Amino acid sequence: MKQLIRWISTPPVTGPSNILIIRWMIATIYIWEIVDKFGDGAPISFIAVGELAGSILLLLGLLTRVTCLLFIADIIVSFPLTGHAGLPTRLQYAQFLTCLYLFVAGPGRRSLDFRISTANKIYRMN
């Protein structure tokens, strides 16, 4: 169990810099969904606040694996609620795969996780 917690809390940060684009893409999708929900007059929910906070964390590249794990759980729970016949929509499927990729690959070099974990080390930024 300790190894799993350590694996989640210390993501690989020496991945390619283009992971930034993937992080920003998924974060902006979540932000657009939240704005769309509130634009329709829906009440503010705990889930929406969590999605907004998670989106901001993904934009910054902070706690990426933890955030992606929570987003993956959110997507799995929402499959039967919003999909057709219990199947995910295309957007949910894309969100799931993107979060799964970020969960495995980590936040990349252009992230706060990278800055924090390599504060006293020298790495070349590509």
TIRO-2110 file (N, C-alpha, C; in Angstrom, 1 decimal):
// TIRO-2110
0.8, -1.2, 0.0, N, 1, A
0.0, 0.0, 0.0, CA, 1, A
0.9, 1.3, 0.0, C, 1, A
2.0, 1.2, 0.8, N, 2, A
2.9, 2.4, 0.8, CA, 2, A
3.5, 2.6, -0.5, C, 2, A
3.8, 1.6, -1.3, N, 3, A
4.4, 1.7, -2.6, CA, 3, A
3.4, 2.4, -3.6, C, 3, A
2.1, 2.0, -3.5, N, 4, A
1.1, 2.6, -4.3, CA, 4, A
0.9, 4.1, -4.0, C, 4, A
0.9, 4.4, -2.7, N, 5, A
0.8, 5.8, -2.3, CA, 5, A
2.0, 6.6, -2.8, C, 5, A
3.2, 6.0, -2.7, N, 6, A
4.4, 6.7, -3.1, CA, 6, A
4.4, 6.9, -4.7, C, 6, A
3.9, 5.8, -5.4, N, 7, A
3.8, 5.9, -6.8, CA, 7, A
2.9, 7.0, -7.3, C, 7, A
1.7, 7.2, -6.6, N, 8, A
0.8, 8.2, -7.0, CA, 8, A
1.3, 9.6, -6.6, C, 8, A
2.0, 9.7, -5.5, N, 9, A
2.4, 11.0, -5.0, CA, 9, A
3.7, 11.5, -5.6, C, 9, A
4.4, 10.6, -6.3, N, 10, A
5.7, 11.1, -7.0, CA, 10, A
5.6, 10.7, -8.4, C, 10, A
4.9, 11.5, -9.2, N, 11, A
4.8, 11.1, -10.7, CA, 11, A
6.1, 11.4, -11.4, C, 11, A
6.2, 10.7, -12.6, N, 12, A
7.4, 11.0, -13.4, CA, 12, A
7.2, 12.3, -14.0, C, 12, A
8.2, 13.2, -13.8, N, 13, A
8.1, 14.6, -14.3, CA, 13, A
9.1, 14.9, -15.4, C, 13, A
9.8, 13.9, -15.8, N, 14, A
10.8, 14.1, -16.9, CA, 14, A
10.3, 13.7, -18.3, C, 14, A
9.0, 13.6, -18.4, N, 15, A
8.3, 13.3, -19.6, CA, 15, A
8.4, 14.5, -20.6, C, 15, A
7.9, 14.3, -21.8, N, 16, A
8.0, 15.4, -22.8, CA, 16, A
7.2, 16.6, -22.4, C, 16, A
7.7, 17.7, -22.9, N, 17, A
7.1, 19.0, -22.6, CA, 17, A
5.7, 19.2, -23.2, C, 17, A
5.4, 18.4, -24.3, N, 18, A
4.1, 18.6, -24.9, CA, 18, A
3.0, 18.0, -24.1, C, 18, A
3.2, 17.3, -23.0, N, 19, A
2.1, 16.9, -22.1, CA, 19, A
1.4, 18.1, -21.6, C, 19, A
2.0, 19.3, -21.6, N, 20, A
1.4, 20.5, -21.3, CA, 20, A
0.1, 20.7, -22.1, C, 20, A
0.2, 20.5, -23.4, N, 21, A
-0.9, 20.7, -24.3, CA, 21, A
-2.1, 19.7, -23.9, C, 21, A
-1.8, 18.5, -23.6, N, 22, A
-2.8, 17.5, -23.2, CA, 22, A
-3.4, 17.9, -21.9, C, 22, A
-2.6, 18.4, -20.9, N, 23, A
-3.2, 18.9, -19.6, CA, 23, A
-4.1, 20.0, -19.8, C, 23, A
-3.7, 21.0, -20.7, N, 24, A
-4.5, 22.2, -20.9, CA, 24, A
-5.8, 21.8, -21.6, C, 24, A
-5.7, 20.9, -22.6, N, 25, A
-6.9, 20.4, -23.3, CA, 25, A
-8.0, 19.9, -22.4, C, 25, A
-7.6, 18.9, -21.5, N, 26, A
-8.6, 18.3, -20.7, CA, 26, A
-9.1, 19.3, -19.6, C, 26, A
-8.2, 20.1, -19.1, N, 27, A
-8.6, 21.1, -18.1, CA, 27, A
-9.7, 22.1, -18.7, C, 27, A
-9.4, 22.6, -19.9, N, 28, A
-10.3, 23.5, -20.5, CA, 28, A
-11.7, 22.9, -20.9, C, 28, A
-11.6, 21.6, -21.2, N, 29, A
-12.9, 20.9, -21.5, CA, 29, A
-13.7, 20.8, -20.2, C, 29, A
-13.1, 20.5, -19.1, N, 30, A
-13.8, 20.5, -17.8, CA, 30, A
-14.3, 21.9, -17.5, C, 30, A
-13.5, 22.9, -17.7, N, 31, A
-14.0, 24.3, -17.4, CA, 31, A
-15.2, 24.6, -18.2, C, 31, A
-15.1, 24.3, -19.5, N, 32, A
-16.2, 24.6, -20.4, CA, 32, A
-17.5, 23.9, -20.0, C, 32, A
-17.4, 22.7, -19.6, N, 33, A
-18.5, 21.9, -19.1, CA, 33, A
-19.2, 22.6, -17.9, C, 33, A
-18.3, 23.0, -17.0, N, 34, A
-18.8, 23.7, -15.7, CA, 34, A
-19.5, 25.0, -16.1, C, 34, A
-18.9, 25.8, -16.9, N, 35, A
-19.5, 27.0, -17.4, CA, 35, A
-20.9, 26.8, -18.0, C, 35, A
-20.9, 25.7, -18.9, N, 36, A
-22.2, 25.3, -19.5, CA, 36, A
-23.2, 24.9, -18.5, C, 36, A
-22.8, 24.2, -17.5, N, 37, A
-23.8, 23.8, -16.5, CA, 37, A
-24.4, 25.0, -15.7, C, 37, A
-23.5, 25.9, -15.3, N, 38, A
-24.0, 27.1, -14.6, CA, 38, A
-24.7, 28.0, -15.5, C, 38, A
-24.4, 28.1, -16.8, N, 39, A
-25.1, 28.9, -17.7, CA, 39, A
-26.5, 28.5, -17.9, C, 39, A
-26.8, 27.2, -17.7, N, 40, A
-28.2, 26.7, -17.8, CA, 40, A
-29.0, 26.9, -16.5, C, 40, A
-28.3, 27.5, -15.5, N, 41, A
-29.0, 27.7, -14.2, CA, 41, A
-29.0, 26.6, -13.3, C, 41, A
-28.1, 25.6, -13.5, N, 42, A
-28.0, 24.5, -12.5, CA, 42, A
-27.4, 25.0, -11.2, C, 42, A
-27.8, 24.4, -10.1, N, 43, A
-27.2, 24.9, -8.8, CA, 43, A
-25.8, 24.4, -8.7, C, 43, A
-25.0, 25.1, -7.9, N, 44, A
-23.6, 24.7, -7.7, CA, 44, A
-23.6, 23.5, -6.9, C, 44, A
-22.8, 22.5, -7.3, N, 45, A
-22.7, 21.2, -6.6, CA, 45, A
-21.3, 21.0, -6.2, C, 45, A
-21.2, 20.1, -5.2, N, 46, A
-19.8, 19.7, -4.7, CA, 46, A
-19.0, 19.1, -5.9, C, 46, A
-19.6, 18.4, -6.7, N, 47, A
-18.8, 17.8, -7.9, CA, 47, A
-18.3, 18.9, -8.8, C, 47, A
-19.2, 19.9, -9.1, N, 48, A
-18.7, 20.9, -10.0, CA, 48, A
-17.6, 21.7, -9.4, C, 48, A
-17.6, 22.0, -8.1, N, 49, A
-16.5, 22.7, -7.5, CA, 49, A
-15.3, 21.9, -7.5, C, 49, A
-15.4, 20.6, -7.3, N, 50, A
-14.3, 19.7, -7.4, CA, 50, A
-13.7, 19.6, -8.8, C, 50, A
-14.5, 19.6, -9.8, N, 51, A
-14.1, 19.6, -11.2, CA, 51, A
-13.3, 20.9, -11.5, C, 51, A
-13.9, 22.0, -11.0, N, 52, A
-13.2, 23.3, -11.2, CA, 52, A
-11.8, 23.3, -10.6, C, 52, A
-11.8, 22.9, -9.3, N, 53, A
-10.5, 22.9, -8.6, CA, 53, A
-9.5, 21.9, -9.3, C, 53, A
-10.0, 20.8, -9.7, N, 54, A
-9.1, 19.8, -10.4, CA, 54, A
-8.6, 20.4, -11.7, C, 54, A
-9.5, 21.1, -12.4, N, 55, A
-9.1, 21.7, -13.7, CA, 55, A
-8.0, 22.7, -13.5, C, 55, A
-8.1, 23.5, -12.4, N, 56, A
-7.0, 24.5, -12.1, CA, 56, A
-5.7, 23.8, -11.8, C, 56, A
-5.8, 22.7, -11.0, N, 57, A
-4.6, 21.9, -10.7, CA, 57, A
-4.0, 21.3, -11.9, C, 57, A
-4.8, 20.8, -12.9, N, 58, A
-4.3, 20.3, -14.1, CA, 58, A
-3.6, 21.4, -15.0, C, 58, A
-4.2, 22.6, -15.0, N, 59, A
-3.6, 23.7, -15.7, CA, 59, A
-2.2, 24.0, -15.2, C, 59, A
-2.1, 24.0, -13.9, N, 60, A
-0.8, 24.3, -13.2, CA, 60, A
0.1, 23.1, -13.2, C, 60, A
-0.4, 21.9, -13.4, N, 61, A
0.5, 20.7, -13.3, CA, 61, A
0.8, 20.3, -11.9, C, 61, A
-0.1, 20.5, -11.0, N, 62, A
0.1, 20.2, -9.6, CA, 62, A
-0.8, 19.1, -9.2, C, 62, A
-0.2, 18.1, -8.5, N, 63, A
-1.0, 16.9, -8.0, CA, 63, A
-1.7, 16.3, -9.2, C, 63, A
-1.0, 16.1, -10.3, N, 64, A
-1.7, 15.6, -11.5, CA, 64, A
-2.2, 14.2, -11.4, C, 64, A
-1.5, 13.3, -10.8, N, 65, A
-2.0, 11.9, -10.7, CA, 65, A
-3.2, 11.8, -9.8, C, 65, A
-3.1, 12.6, -8.7, N, 66, A
-4.3, 12.5, -7.7, CA, 66, A
-5.5, 13.1, -8.4, C, 66, A
-5.3, 14.2, -9.1, N, 67, A
-6.5, 14.9, -9.8, CA, 67, A
-7.0, 13.9, -10.9, C, 67, A
-6.1, 13.3, -11.7, N, 68, A
-6.6, 12.4, -12.7, CA, 68, A
-7.3, 11.2, -12.1, C, 68, A
-6.8, 10.7, -11.0, N, 69, A
-7.5, 9.6, -10.4, CA, 69, A
-8.9, 10.0, -9.9, C, 69, A
-9.1, 11.2, -9.4, N, 70, A
-10.4, 11.6, -9.0, CA, 70, A
-11.3, 11.9, -10.2, C, 70, A
-10.7, 12.4, -11.3, N, 71, A
-11.5, 12.6, -12.5, CA, 71, A
-11.9, 11.3, -13.2, C, 71, A
-11.1, 10.3, -13.1, N, 72, A
-11.4, 8.9, -13.6, CA, 72, A
-12.5, 8.3, -12.8, C, 72, A
-12.5, 8.5, -11.5, N, 73, A
-13.6, 8.0, -10.7, CA, 73, A
-14.9, 8.7, -11.0, C, 73, A
-14.8, 10.0, -11.2, N, 74, A
-16.0, 10.8, -11.5, CA, 74, A
-16.6, 10.4, -12.9, C, 74, A
-15.7, 10.1, -13.8, N, 75, A
-16.2, 9.7, -15.2, CA, 75, A
-16.8, 8.3, -15.1, C, 75, A
-16.2, 7.4, -14.3, N, 76, A
-16.8, 6.0, -14.2, CA, 76, A
-18.2, 6.1, -13.5, C, 76, A
-18.3, 6.9, -12.5, N, 77, A
-19.6, 7.0, -11.8, CA, 77, A
-20.6, 7.6, -12.7, C, 77, A
-20.2, 8.6, -13.6, N, 78, A
-21.2, 9.3, -14.4, CA, 78, A
-21.6, 8.5, -15.7, C, 78, A
-20.8, 7.4, -16.0, N, 79, A
-21.2, 6.7, -17.2, CA, 79, A
-22.6, 6.2, -17.2, C, 79, A
-23.1, 5.5, -16.2, N, 80, A
-24.5, 5.1, -16.3, CA, 80, A
-25.5, 6.2, -16.2, C, 80, A
-25.1, 7.3, -15.6, N, 81, A
-26.1, 8.4, -15.4, CA, 81, A
-26.3, 9.3, -16.6, C, 81, A
-25.3, 9.5, -17.4, N, 82, A
-25.4, 10.4, -18.6, CA, 82, A
-25.2, 9.7, -19.9, C, 82, A
-24.7, 8.5, -19.9, N, 83, A
-24.5, 7.8, -21.2, CA, 83, A
-25.7, 7.2, -21.8, C, 83, A
-25.7, 6.7, -23.0, N, 84, A
-26.8, 6.0, -23.6, CA, 84, A
-26.8, 4.6, -23.3, C, 84, A
-27.8, 4.1, -22.6, N, 85, A
-27.9, 2.7, -22.2, CA, 85, A
-26.7, 2.2, -21.4, C, 85, A
-26.2, 3.1, -20.5, N, 86, A
-25.1, 2.8, -19.6, CA, 86, A
-23.7, 2.9, -20.3, C, 86, A
-23.7, 3.3, -21.6, N, 87, A
-22.4, 3.4, -22.3, CA, 87, A
-21.9, 4.9, -22.2, C, 87, A
-20.6, 5.1, -22.2, N, 88, A
-20.2, 6.5, -22.1, CA, 88, A
-20.4, 7.2, -23.4, C, 88, A
-20.5, 8.6, -23.3, N, 89, A
-20.6, 9.4, -24.5, CA, 89, A
-19.2, 9.5, -25.1, C, 89, A
-19.1, 10.1, -26.3, N, 90, A
-17.8, 10.2, -26.9, CA, 90, A
-16.9, 11.2, -26.0, C, 90, A
-17.5, 12.2, -25.5, N, 91, A
-16.7, 13.2, -24.7, CA, 91, A
-16.2, 12.5, -23.4, C, 91, A
-17.1, 11.7, -22.8, N, 92, A
-16.6, 11.0, -21.6, CA, 92, A
-15.5, 10.0, -21.9, C, 92, A
-15.6, 9.3, -23.0, N, 93, A
-14.6, 8.4, -23.4, CA, 93, A
-13.3, 9.1, -23.6, C, 93, A
-13.3, 10.2, -24.3, N, 94, A
-12.1, 11.0, -24.5, CA, 94, A
-11.5, 11.5, -23.2, C, 94, A
-12.4, 12.0, -22.3, N, 95, A
-11.9, 12.5, -21.0, CA, 95, A
-11.3, 11.3, -20.2, C, 95, A
-11.9, 10.2, -20.3, N, 96, A
-11.4, 9.0, -19.5, CA, 96, A
-10.0, 8.6, -20.0, C, 96, A
-9.8, 8.5, -21.3, N, 97, A
-8.5, 8.1, -21.9, CA, 97, A
-7.5, 9.1, -21.7, C, 97, A
-7.8, 10.4, -21.8, N, 98, A
-6.9, 11.5, -21.5, CA, 98, A
-6.4, 11.5, -20.1, C, 98, A
-7.3, 11.4, -19.2, N, 99, A
-7.0, 11.3, -17.7, CA, 99, A
-6.2, 10.1, -17.4, C, 99, A
-6.5, 9.0, -18.1, N, 100, A
-5.7, 7.7, -17.8, CA, 100, A
-4.3, 7.9, -18.3, C, 100, A
-4.1, 8.6, -19.5, N, 101, A
-2.8, 8.8, -20.0, CA, 101, A
-2.0, 9.7, -19.1, C, 101, A
-2.6, 10.8, -18.6, N, 102, A
-1.9, 11.7, -17.7, CA, 102, A
-1.6, 11.0, -16.3, C, 102, A
-2.5, 10.1, -15.9, N, 103, A
-2.3, 9.4, -14.7, CA, 103, A
-1.0, 8.5, -14.8, C, 103, A
-0.8, 7.9, -15.9, N, 104, A
0.4, 7.0, -16.2, CA, 104, A
1.6, 7.8, -16.5, C, 104, A
1.5, 8.8, -17.4, N, 105, A
2.6, 9.5, -17.9, CA, 105, A
3.1, 10.6, -17.0, C, 105, A
2.3, 11.1, -16.2, N, 106, A
2.7, 12.2, -15.3, CA, 106, A
2.5, 13.6, -15.9, C, 106, A
2.8, 14.6, -15.2, N, 107, A
2.5, 16.0, -15.7, CA, 107, A
3.5, 16.6, -16.8, C, 107, A
4.6, 16.0, -16.9, N, 108, A
5.6, 16.5, -17.9, CA, 108, A
6.5, 17.5, -17.2, C, 108, A
7.4, 18.1, -18.1, N, 109, A
8.4, 19.0, -17.6, CA, 109, A
7.8, 20.4, -17.3, C, 109, A
6.8, 20.8, -18.0, N, 110, A
6.2, 22.1, -17.9, CA, 110, A
5.1, 22.1, -16.8, C, 110, A
5.5, 21.8, -15.6, N, 111, A
4.5, 21.7, -14.5, CA, 111, A
5.1, 22.1, -13.2, C, 111, A
4.2, 22.4, -12.3, N, 112, A
4.7, 22.7, -10.9, CA, 112, A
5.2, 21.5, -10.2, C, 112, A
4.6, 20.3, -10.5, N, 113, A
5.2, 19.0, -10.0, CA, 113, A
6.7, 18.9, -10.4, C, 113, A
7.0, 19.3, -11.6, N, 114, A
8.4, 19.2, -12.0, CA, 114, A
9.3, 20.2, -11.2, C, 114, A
8.8, 21.4, -11.1, N, 115, A
9.5, 22.4, -10.3, CA, 115, A
9.7, 22.0, -8.9, C, 115, A
8.7, 21.5, -8.3, N, 116, A
8.8, 21.1, -6.9, CA, 116, A
9.8, 19.9, -6.7, C, 116, A
9.6, 18.9, -7.5, N, 117, A
10.4, 17.7, -7.4, CA, 117, A
11.9, 17.8, -7.8, C, 117, A
12.2, 18.8, -8.6, N, 118, A
13.5, 19.0, -9.1, CA, 118, A
14.1, 20.4, -8.6, C, 118, A
13.7, 20.8, -7.5, N, 119, A
14.1, 22.1, -7.0, CA, 119, A
15.6, 22.3, -6.9, C, 119, A
16.3, 21.2, -6.4, N, 120, A
17.7, 21.3, -6.2, CA, 120, A
18.5, 20.5, -7.2, C, 120, A
17.8, 20.1, -8.3, N, 121, A
18.5, 19.3, -9.4, CA, 121, A
18.5, 20.1, -10.6, C, 121, A
19.4, 19.8, -11.5, N, 122, A
19.5, 20.4, -12.8, CA, 122, A
19.0, 19.5, -13.9, C, 122, A
18.0, 20.0, -14.6, N, 123, A
17.4, 19.3, -15.8, CA, 123, A
17.4, 20.2, -16.9, C, 123, A
17.5, 19.7, -18.1, N, 124, A
17.4, 20.5, -19.3, CA, 124, A
16.0, 20.5, -19.7, C, 124, A
15.4, 21.7, -19.9, N, 125, A
14.0, 21.8, -20.4, CA, 125, A
14.0, 21.8, -21.9, C, 125, A
13.3, 20.9, -22.5, N, 126, A
13.2, 20.8, -23.9, CA, 126, A
11.9, 21.5, -24.4, C, 126, A
END
